[in-house]
Every structure is written in structure tokens, then in C-alpha cells.
Amino acid sequence: MLTPAEAEKLIRASIAPFRREDCPLASAHRRILRADLRADRDLPPFDRVTMDGYALRAAALAAGERVFRIEAVQAAGMRAFKLGPAADACIEIMTGAVLPEGADCIVPYEETAREGAAMRVTGDVAALVTGHAVHPRGSDHRAGDIMVRAGTRLTGREIAVAAACGHAVVTVSQVPKIAVVTSGDELVEVDALVGPHQIRRSNDHALRAALQCAGYAQVSRFHFRDVRQEIEHLLWHILAEFDVVLLTGGVSKGKFDYLPEELDRQGVKKIFQGVAQRPGKPLWYGQSIRGTPVFALPGNPVSAYTCLHRYVLPALAHASGATPAPVRLAALARDIAFKPKVTWFLPVKLESGPRGELLAVPDPSNTSGDFAGLVGTDGFVELAPGNGVFPAGTVAPFYAWV
């Protein structure tokens, strides 16, 4: 049986990259950038004044000049004035304005006193040297510099950079259309009457919410009854119309588990089935004739939700061209026992240790059907097969719920 690392490797090796598309900047939040964003000009694009005050020559201050004639007032957004040739010339200036031609130093208001059409420097001039309160042109970035690299998931920070550099349209990965499918006559919708022999659907709601939170907005929910003809018809349409398919349940060996046979009949190639892990051992992965990735997640809610975070979300990020995120590590806060010789995905709550280290407090659910047991947890740690007891301090990869 595969290890989680082997299963992940097979998925990454087989899943095809999503297509690129151009996207208006206003709609680019949470999208994966597929082409570097470069500075279209120097940043800042001019010598920028960083304090309200007076622009003058530092050499005049060094020579003992203290009273200066105010020749003009320059606000941000105005073309730069030219400082007069006299040593006592100055221009009143506002934060964000272009440094006037001929000036090289800003004296802040707090270091001056106004005397009619002139101003007197009253503060200590030792710090008022060439370049004081001036943000030089190109000191942050030069025209042509890469500002945001391809593979970045765009947030407000990157979108601000794109806007500042004139990128009204950015090249991103296309958002895949994802189908989330539940199956089984025992399941009913949340607002339907529920019989004593039935349970309400929760997997598709949970998976859809998590996918959307992760940046995949186009998620549709479907349900298969245990009717072979219905499964055949609906599965055909889903495989034809969607870019990614997530099935929950219905791929085991039960008498009414028609999905495995139907997937095979419709040309979905099984790449693997079964991973040495708990929860989520029955995980199934394959691809349709047209290359659509098909994940068959276990029907138990905790198993499905855990496998989504361990395999599906990383696979979608990989297909989107996202730069791989470094694996977070956490140390167990206390001893915990687990006897089966399989990888254990252990739900945890996070705390900070006395030296700022990340601590994982074990908080296992009662069963793989106990979805409520995940409430209050922050994610899970991946514990490799051990000798039955994982002592406090054991360091393991941590996966956060989205």
C-alpha cells in the first residue's frame, strides 16, 4: 500500500497544469500569478519629499544661512519648481511632492519659525544634510525589476504592487470548475425531512466551503442515488463539463457501490487506490480520458476533509502553478499513543511554547465520522508509523485547515 508521500508524488506527476488567462486586476484577488510582474518605471519615479517643510540647499545651511525667502509653495502632484540661485532661496513643500530642481534637503516645519514671507531655521541643523527627508528616485526598485514572481497567490499586497506598476490586467491560472459529488440513498439534503434511517449531507457542503476559502470559487455540488442508470448519465456529464471531480464515498466493494465499475466503463483510469494512513485509507485517484483528475475521497466526513487538505488542495495549487509553500513543522505538546503501523493524521490545536516554538496539542476526534470533533482544531500533524507512542517534542509536518 502507498505511503502518503508516494500518493502525493503520483498525483503531482499526472495532474496537468491549468490553462492561463488574462484577468482584470479588480478580479485577481486569490488568483495564482502565471507571469512575472515587472516595474514599468523607477520606484519611486522621482526624488520624493517625505516630510512637510521647506526645500533648500544643504550647503546654505552648512555655510551658516538660517533665514530663507519662500519663493513658492509646491504640493504633491504638482510639477517641480526650480529653486532660485540665491543661497537664501527655499520652497515650501508638502509630503509626496517632487523635490524642486536645485534643492537637496528638506527642513521640516517643526524645525522652523515663519516670519512673513520668510522662514527661520530654529532647530539643530546637524542632521539637515544633503538627502534629508528625500526618498531618492529608483532607491526602492529600478524599471524592469521583477516585483512579483509567477507562482504567487495574489493578495492585497501584490495587487497594490501591480496597480502601482500599471498592470491593469494580469496573467493568472484559470480557476478550475470543480464538481463535488456525494452518493448513497442514506443521504438527504440539509433542508429535507430526514428519516430515522438517513443522515444529512455534510461532506459536499464542507468540501465546497473549504475549496472556496482556498481560492477555488467555481464549485458545484451533485448527489448520486444508488441507481445505476442515474449514476451513468450524471457521471458522463460531470466528466465532460468539469475540470476536477471529487467523489465522496461509493467506491468500496459494497453491493450498491456502482461507481468503480462505472468509472472504469467511462474510461477513468485508476492510478492508485488505498494509502497506508488513518483516516482516509480508501483514498482513490484516477484520470478521465480527457485528463480530468478524479479524487474519490472516503465517505466518512473526517476522512474526506483530511484527504482534501492533504492531497486535493496541494494538487490544485500545483496545477495552478503556485510556488510550493514550505512545510510547517510543529512539536507535540504531550505524549500520545497510536498502535497501527500506518501514517496518522492527528487533529491538533496550536499553541506557542516558552521560546516561541509551535506546539501541537493533540485533539483527536472520536471516530472518522465525528465531524464535530474537528471544531476548535487548527489542522493536523502527519505522524509517520511509529512504535505505538509519540513522545512530547516529536516534530511533525503540520497542515492547517483553510
C-alpha positions in Angstrom: 0.0 0.0 0.0 1.2 3.5 -0.8 2.6 5.9 1.7 1.2 9.5 1.7 4.4 10.8 0.1 4.1 8.2 -2.7 0.5 9.0 -3.3 1.2 12.7 -3.5 4.0 12.1 -5.9 1.8 10.1 -8.2 -0.9 12.9 -8.2 1.6 15.6 -8.9 3.2 13.6 -11.7 -0.1 13.0 -13.5 -2.1 16.2 -13.0 -1.9 18.6 -15.9 -1.4 22.4 -15.4 -4.5 24.5 -15.6 -4.7 26.9 -18.5 -3.6 30.6 -18.3 -5.9 33.5 -18.8 -5.7 37.3 -18.6 -7.6 38.7 -15.6 -8.6 42.3 -14.8 -6.7 43.4 -11.7 -10.0 44.1 -9.9 -10.9 40.4 -10.1 -7.4 39.0 -9.4 -7.6 38.5 -5.6 -6.6 34.9 -4.6 -5.6 34.0 -8.1 -2.3 32.4 -8.9 0.0 34.6 -11.0 1.5 32.9 -14.1 3.7 35.7 -15.5 6.2 37.9 -13.5 5.1 41.4 -12.8 7.8 44.0 -13.5 8.2 47.6 -12.6 7.3 49.8 -15.5 9.5 52.7 -14.2 11.8 53.5 -11.3 10.2 53.4 -7.9 9.8 56.0 -6.6 9.6 57.5 -10.1 11.1 60.8 -8.8 13.0 62.2 -5.9 10.1 62.2 -3.4 9.7 64.5 -0.4 8.9 62.6 2.7 8.1 65.5 5.2 6.1 68.7 5.1 8.5 71.6 5.3 10.9 73.7 3.2 13.2 72.6 0.3 16.5 74.3 0.1 20.3 73.7 -0.4 22.1 71.8 2.4 25.2 73.8 1.5 23.5 77.0 2.5 22.8 75.7 6.0 26.3 74.4 6.3 27.6 77.9 5.4 25.6 79.4 8.3 22.4 80.6 6.5 19.4 80.5 8.8 16.8 82.8 7.3 15.3 81.8 3.9 13.0 83.5 1.4 9.9 81.5 0.5 9.8 81.6 -3.3 6.8 79.3 -3.9 4.5 76.6 -2.4 4.6 73.1 -4.0 2.0 70.4 -3.3 2.1 66.8 -4.1 1.0 66.2 -7.7 2.4 69.5 -9.0 5.3 69.7 -11.5 8.6 70.5 -9.7 9.5 74.2 -9.3 13.1 75.3 -9.8 14.9 76.8 -6.8 16.3 80.2 -7.4 20.1 80.8 -7.5 20.3 82.8 -4.3 21.7 81.0 -1.2 18.7 82.0 0.9 16.1 80.6 -1.5 13.6 77.9 -0.4 10.3 76.5 -1.5 7.6 75.4 0.9 6.9 71.8 0.1 4.4 69.0 1.0 4.9 65.3 1.7 4.8 63.3 -1.6 5.8 66.2 -3.8 8.7 66.1 -6.3 11.9 67.6 -5.0 12.3 71.0 -6.6 15.2 71.3 -9.1 18.3 72.7 -7.3 17.1 71.7 -3.8 18.6 68.7 -2.0 17.4 69.0 1.6 14.1 69.3 3.4 13.8 71.2 6.7 10.6 70.0 8.5 8.1 72.5 9.8 8.9 71.5 13.3 12.5 72.9 12.9 11.4 76.3 11.6 9.5 79.5 12.5 7.6 81.5 10.0 8.5 85.2 9.6 6.1 86.7 7.0 7.4 85.7 3.5 10.4 84.1 5.0 11.2 81.3 7.4 13.9 80.9 10.1 15.6 77.5 10.8 15.3 77.2 14.6 16.3 73.5 15.2 19.6 71.7 15.2 21.0 71.7 11.7 23.4 68.8 12.3 21.0 66.3 10.7 19.9 68.6 7.9 22.3 67.4 5.3 22.0 66.5 1.6 19.2 64.0 1.1 17.4 64.7 4.4 13.7 63.7 4.1 14.2 62.8 0.4 13.3 59.4 -1.0 15.6 59.1 -4.0 14.3 58.1 -7.4 14.8 54.4 -8.0 16.0 53.7 -4.5 13.4 51.0 -4.0 13.3 49.4 -7.4 14.5 50.1 -10.9 12.4 49.9 -14.1 12.3 46.3 -15.3 12.8 44.8 -11.8 10.7 41.7 -11.0 8.2 42.9 -8.4 6.0 39.8 -8.0 7.1 36.4 -9.3 4.9 33.9 -11.1 3.6 31.3 -8.8 2.4 33.8 -6.2 -1.1 33.7 -4.9 -2.3 37.3 -5.2 -3.3 39.2 -2.0 -3.8 42.8 -1.3 -0.1 43.4 -1.1 0.7 42.0 -4.6 -2.3 43.7 -6.1 -1.1 47.1 -4.7 2.2 46.5 -6.4 0.6 45.5 -9.6 -1.5 48.7 -9.5 1.5 50.9 -8.8 3.3 49.4 -11.8 0.4 49.9 -14.2 -0.7 46.3 -14.6 -4.4 46.7 -15.1 -4.5 43.1 -16.4 -2.5 40.2 -15.0 -1.9 36.7 -16.3 -3.2 34.1 -13.9 -4.2 30.4 -13.8 -7.7 29.7 -14.9 -10.0 28.9 -11.9 -11.0 25.2 -12.4 -14.6 24.1 -12.4 -14.9 21.6 -9.6 -17.6 19.1 -9.1 -18.2 17.7 -5.6 -20.3 14.6 -5.6 -21.9 12.6 -2.8 -23.5 9.3 -3.2 -25.9 7.0 -1.4 -29.6 6.7 -0.7 -29.0 7.2 3.0 -28.0 10.9 2.4 -30.6 13.7 2.2 -30.1 17.5 1.7 -29.8 19.6 4.8 -33.3 21.2 4.4 -35.1 17.9 3.6 -37.1 15.8 6.0 -34.8 13.2 7.5 -35.9 9.7 8.4 -34.5 7.6 11.2 -32.5 5.6 8.7 -31.0 8.6 7.0 -28.3 11.2 7.6 -28.0 14.8 6.3 -25.4 15.6 3.6 -22.4 17.4 5.1 -19.4 16.4 3.1 -20.2 18.3 0.0 -21.0 21.4 2.0 -17.7 21.1 3.9 -15.6 20.4 0.9 -17.2 23.2 -1.2 -16.7 25.7 1.6 -13.0 24.7 2.1 -12.3 24.9 -1.7 -13.9 28.3 -2.0 -11.9 29.5 1.0 -8.7 28.3 -0.7 -9.5 30.4 -3.7 -11.4 28.0 -6.0 -14.7 29.7 -6.4 -16.4 27.6 -9.1 -17.6 24.6 -7.1 -20.8 22.8 -7.8 -22.5 20.1 -5.7 -24.1 16.9 -7.0 -25.6 13.8 -5.5 -25.8 10.2 -6.9 -28.6 8.0 -5.7 -27.8 4.3 -5.7 -29.4 3.9 -9.2 -27.0 2.6 -11.9 -28.7 4.5 -14.8 -28.7 7.8 -12.9 -25.0 7.4 -12.0 -24.1 6.6 -15.6 -25.9 9.6 -17.0 -24.8 12.2 -14.5 -21.2 11.0 -14.3 -20.9 11.3 -18.0 -22.0 14.9 -17.9 -19.8 15.8 -14.9 -16.7 14.2 -16.5 -17.4 16.2 -19.7 -18.1 19.6 -18.1 -15.8 19.9 -15.1 -12.0 20.3 -14.7 -11.8 18.4 -11.4 -14.1 15.9 -9.8 -14.3 15.0 -6.2 -16.4 12.0 -5.2 -17.1 11.1 -1.6 -18.0 7.5 -0.8 -19.4 4.9 -3.1 -16.0 3.4 -4.3 -15.7 0.5 -2.0 -16.8 -3.1 -2.6 -20.4 -2.9 -1.4 -23.3 -4.4 -3.4 -24.6 -0.9 -4.3 -21.2 0.7 -4.9 -21.7 1.1 -8.7 -19.1 3.9 -9.0 -15.9 1.9 -9.5 -17.5 -0.1 -12.4 -19.0 3.0 -14.0 -15.7 5.0 -13.7 -13.9 2.2 -15.5 -16.6 1.9 -18.1 -16.4 5.6 -18.9 -12.6 5.5 -19.3 -11.4 6.8 -16.0 -8.0 5.2 -15.4 -7.3 4.3 -11.8 -3.8 5.5 -10.8 -4.0 4.2 -7.2 -6.4 3.1 -4.6 -5.6 2.8 -0.9 -3.0 4.7 1.2 -1.5 3.5 4.4 -3.0 6.2 6.5 -5.7 6.9 9.1 -8.1 8.4 8.4 -8.5 8.1 4.7 -7.2 4.6 3.9 -9.6 4.0 0.9 -8.5 7.2 -1.0 -8.8 6.6 -4.8 -7.3 8.7 -7.6 -7.6 8.5 -11.3 -7.9 10.5 -14.5 -10.6 10.6 -17.3 -9.9 10.2 -21.0 -9.7 14.0 -21.3 -7.3 14.3 -18.4 -9.8 15.3 -15.7 -8.4 14.4 -12.3 -10.8 12.4 -10.2 -10.4 12.1 -6.5 -12.6 9.5 -4.7 -12.5 10.5 -1.1 -13.7 8.3 1.7 -17.3 8.8 2.7 -16.6 9.4 6.4 -16.6 13.2 7.0 -13.3 13.5 8.9 -11.5 11.3 6.3 -12.9 13.3 3.4 -12.0 16.6 4.9 -8.5 15.5 5.9 -7.7 14.0 2.5 -8.9 17.2 0.8 -6.3 19.2 2.8 -3.5 16.6 2.5 -3.9 15.8 -1.2 -6.5 17.7 -3.2 -5.7 21.3 -2.2 -1.9 20.8 -2.7 -2.7 19.2 -6.1 -4.8 22.1 -7.2 -2.1 24.5 -6.1 0.4 22.5 -8.1 -1.8 22.5 -11.2 -2.3 26.2 -10.8 1.5 26.8 -10.9 1.7 28.0 -7.3 5.1 28.2 -5.8 5.4 25.3 -3.3 4.8 26.5 0.2 7.4 25.4 2.8 6.2 22.7 5.1 5.3 23.9 8.6 6.6 21.9 11.5 5.1 21.6 14.9 6.2 19.7 18.0 3.7 17.6 20.0 2.8 19.2 23.3 2.3 15.9 25.1 2.7 12.2 24.6 0.1 10.3 22.6 -0.3 6.7 21.7 -1.3 5.2 18.3 -0.7 1.5 17.6 -1.5 0.9 14.0 1.6 0.8 11.7 0.2 3.5 9.3 0.6 7.2 9.0 -1.6 9.1 11.4 -3.2 12.4 10.6 -3.8 13.7 14.1 -6.1 16.8 14.6 -4.4 19.3 16.8 -4.8 22.8 18.4 -1.8 25.1 18.1 -0.1 26.9 20.9 3.2 28.8 21.3 5.9 27.3 23.5 8.0 29.3 26.0 10.6 30.0 23.3 8.0 30.8 20.6 8.1 27.4 19.1 4.9 26.0 17.5 3.3 23.4 19.7 0.6 20.9 18.5 -1.9 19.9 21.2 -3.4 16.6 20.2 -7.2 16.7 19.9 -8.3 13.5 18.1 -11.9 13.1 17.1 -13.9 10.1 18.4 -14.3 8.5 15.0 -13.8 9.3 11.4 -17.5 10.2 11.3 -17.2 12.7 14.1 -17.1 16.0 12.1 -17.9 18.0 15.2 -14.7 16.7 16.7 -12.7 18.9 14.3 -14.4 22.1 15.6 -11.9 24.1 17.5 -8.8 22.4 16.0 -6.4 24.2 13.7 -5.3 21.4 11.4 -3.5 18.1 11.7 0.0 16.8 12.1 1.3 13.9 10.0 2.9 11.3 12.2 4.9 8.6 10.4 4.3 5.0 11.5 5.9 4.6 14.9 6.3 2.2 17.9 3.0 2.9 19.5 3.8 6.1 21.4 4.8 9.5 20.1 6.5 11.4 22.9 6.1 15.1 23.6 8.5 17.1 21.5 8.1 14.9 18.4 8.3 17.2 15.4 6.0 16.5 12.5 4.6 18.3 9.4 1.5 20.4 10.2 -1.3 21.1 7.7 -3.7 23.9 8.5 -7.4 23.8 7.8 -8.5 26.5 5.4 
